Amino acid sequence: MKMKHMLSAALITTSSLILVACEGEGPIAPPPPVPAEYADKHMPEGGWTDPKAIEEGKKIYEGQFDVDVNCSSCHGRDGKPKKRGARDFRVAERMKLYSDSAWFWRISEGVPKTKMKSWKKKLTDEQIWKVVAYEHAFSHGGTPSPHTDYTTEAPKATGTP
């Protein structure tokens, strides 16, 4: 009987760990404030929907420009993460909380305490903007879209356990 209880406890513990691991990126919350040196960085006029820029952004994102710069190796070719901890660019509710300045900052400097490293030594500002525009399209079903959905208001918690 003891063995049966131990197996049940182990199964429950394992199931709980699996559920926690599958929850995704956690609650949707705005990113930290953008540092002053990045606050004035903004997407060039028309950049969110410029087909040529977005196509170039795709090449950079997929490592076709420089094999050492391959966003898709972590974030997936379709924006669905391939590696634990990578941001899921398809989650519109989360991605609309990122200003263009925040997006640019994160790609330039990386994200502390994560595997996301700084790309500012490998990419020019112009190339970073192209990647931002390409990544932004994932949160709009793969369609280039102006960033008119940007907001600082996180969605309300649903209370679902």
JOUR-V967336 format. One line per field, one symbol per residue. psi: psi as a letter, one per 30 degrees, with the letter a starting at -180 (. if undefined). A space follows every 10 residues. Layout:
psi = ???
This chain:
psi = eeeeeeeeee eeeeeeeeee fffbgakjll llkklefffg klkkkfefgj eeeeeeeeee eggfejffji effeflfgfj kfkkfkkjff jeeefffjle eeeeeeeefa jkglfjlkgf ffkleeeeee eeeeeefegh ggkkklhffk lfjklkkfgk .
